[in-house]
Amino acid sequence: MELFSSLATIIGLVSVWKSEGRARSGEDYNDFIQWLSESRHCRLIESLESNHLLGLKIKQLLTKNHTELEKSLANLDAMLLQLASQVDDFKEIAKEIDPTQGVSDQAIHILKSIVSSTSSSIQMNSINFFDVAWGANDNEVPKISMGFVDEPGVIKIEEPKFLPDDLNTLVKLNLLLISEVGTSLPIYTVTRSAAKYLEKLK
């Protein structure tokens, strides 16, 4: 599917359609297709007509009320801003839109460390966990690291106080998967999306 029929384009057009107070009849999808035709989005129409499942999902999306759709779009927008903040062509735009958004350097360091290793997962050492939970003495520099699950080695953590936030961000963006094994500490596993994301940063 080409750029003009990308996910962002489709969702944006549905949002515009909804904002104009349309999609109120039983023929929502047909009306939407007609509107796309009038707006000269012919290639997108071809994509919808040739992909039955895509067309079905768009029909389902059109059944949502505008408030529900706006909430979903806001969540998607926040995720895109976090990702875009690390891509050269978009980082300045993302920063101007929302200076508080972004994947931190520490989070990127964690991803790069896993992807460049032969391991797929990391886990906080139990002693590190308690260091983070209870803090260190004022005169001590906490030595926090996360260990690879299936090979020797660790990832040094320079900003331990922000580690939970960084890990939660990576999980939310589907760059890491989180799993619990019995009563042990969570295991974080890298995703294919993380590898592709890092490729975009080069």
N, C-alpha and C positions, 0 to 999 in steps of 0.2 A: 504494500500500500504506500502511495507516495505521500510527500509531506503535507499536501493540502487536505488529505483525508486521514491525517494522523489523529491520535486520541485527543490531543489538545484542540484540534480543529473541530472535531465532532462534538465534543463536550461544549466548546464555546458557542457553536451554532445552536445547539439545543438550549443553552442558557439564554441566548438572544431571543429565540423562538418563544420561550416561556415568559421572558420579561415583557414581550409585546402583548401579553394577555391571550395568547393563542392556546391551542391544545385543550379545548374545552368540550369537544364533541366526541362521538364515538369513532370518528374518522381521523383521529389525531395524526396517525402515521402517514396516511395519504395526504393530509393537508401539509404536513411537514415536508414531504417529498415535493409537493407542488411549490412550496415556498422556496425550497432549495433550487428548483428549476428556474423560478423567477429571479433568484439571486445568482444564477449562473454557476452553480456548484455541480456541474454535470458529472465530473469525474467521481465526486463523492457519491452521487446517486448510483453510478455504475458499480461502485464498491459495495454499496448497501444491497443492491439488487443481485449481485453475484455471490454475496456471502450471506446465506440464509440466517446463520446464527447471529451475525452482527446485526442484521436487520431486526431480528427478534429482540435482542438486548436493547436496541434503540427504542423499540415499541414499549418495552417495559420501563425504560427511563422516562418516556413521555407521560407515563401514568402518574409519576410523582408530582406532588404539588410544588409550587415555586419555592416555598420556604425550605422544604426538604432538600431540593436540588441545590439551593444556595448554600446550605450547610455543608453538603457533600463537596461542593466546589471550593468552599473555604478551606476545608481540610486538605484537599488535593493541592490547592494553591500553596499552603504552608509547606507541604512536602516538596513541591517543585522548587520553592525558594531555597530550601535547605540544600538541595542538590545543586541548583544553579549557582549558588554562592561559591562553589569550588571550581567552576568551569570558566576559563579565562574570558571567553566571549560574553559571558552573562553575569560574572560575579559583581561587576560594578552596578549593573542594572538591579540585581537582586538586593544589593546593599542599599541603594537609593529607595527601593520600594519598602524594605523593612530591615533596618540596620541590626535588629536583634536576631535575625534568622541566620542560619548557617551551620554547616558541619564543621566542627572545630578541627584544628590542626592535630590535636591529640587523637580524635576519632579517626582521622585519615591515617595517622601513624599506625593505629591498631589494625586497620584494614590492610594497609600495605604490608605490615609484618606477617599477617596470616597468609595473604595471597602469595607472598614471595617465599614462604616456607613450604615444606612438604606436608604440613599438618593442615587440617581443615577446621580445627576447633581450639578454643582457649578456655581457661578456667582460672578464677581467682584462687591463689593459694589461701588456705584457711587462715594462716597467720596474718596475711595481708588483709583478709576480710575484716578481722577484728581491728586491725590498725585503722582501716577506713571507718569502721563503725564507731570506734571509741576515740579516735584521734591520737596524736602523738604528743609527747611533752613539748612545751613551748620552745625548748632549746634543741629539739631534735628535728631532723629532716626525715620525714617518713620515707621508707624504702618500699615502695609498692611495685609489684609486678604481676603480670598474668602469665601463667605457664601454658605451653602447648599441651594438649591432651595426649597426643599420640607420638610425640617426639621430644627430645631434650630441648631446653631453651626457654627463655622468657621474653616478654615484652615489657620494657621499663615504662612506668607511668610517671610522668613529670608533674601532673596536676591531679593528685589522687582525689581531691575534694570534688572534682568535676567528673570523675570516672563514671559514677552511676548515671549521670545525665548523658554522657557521651554514649554509653552502652544502650541506654533507652532510646536515644535518637537513632542509632544504627539499626536497632530492632524495628523501630517504627517505620523506617524507610526500607525495610526488608533487605538490608545489607548484611545483617546478621540474624540468625535464628536462635532463639533461646529455648533451652530444654532443661528439665530437672531430672536428676537421676537419684531416686530414693530421697535421702535426706541430705545429700551432698549439695555443694554450691552449684549455681547454674552453670551450664556449659553453653558457650556461644559459638555457633558454627557459621562460617562464611558462606555466602550465597553466590550463585553465578552472576546475579545482578551487581554484586560488589566488584567482581573482577571487571565487568563491563564498565562500571562507573569509574574505576581507577584508570581504565584505558582512556576515557574521555579527558582525564586530568593531565595527561602527558602532553 
